Amino acid sequence: MGRVVDRALELVEESFVTASGPGGQNVNKVATAVQLRVDVFQLGVTPAVFQRLKTLAGSRMTSKGEIVIDARRFRTQEANRADARERLTELIEAALVEPKKRARTTVNRPGKVKRLASKKARTAVKATRGKVDW
């Protein structure tokens, strides 16, 4: 699991842009927002992990297979860089976890009888609700 995350952090391309939000006049002058780009195809993940990553990333994945993460929550480049890298790590780790298959369950006979009895009772209640004939 850690190998893929480490590889992703090696392949990260960072660019800094001016951010909106907190910082006053400073946001107009200093490029504090971070934009991370990682090419998923270079990570060497299995097709199943790729599909989960694509689903989890949603609109953050481009048609070229790059994950783009924007971080502009904090006032400093360092804090935004750490935030973006952490979010990328969480995204990849979530995609690496294989979901458990749902085990089919069956209802036993008393359960079926009970369910059908409650349906009949409900039907009887609704049947008595007809129009009133004076």
Secondary structure, 3 states (H helix, E strand, C coil): CHHHHHHHHHHCEEEEECCCCCCCCHHHHCCCEEEEEEEHHHCCCCHHHHHHHHHHHHHHECCCCEEEEEECCCCCHHHHHHHHHHHHHHHHHHHHCCCCCCCCCCCCHHHHHHHHHHHHHHHHHHHCCCCCCC
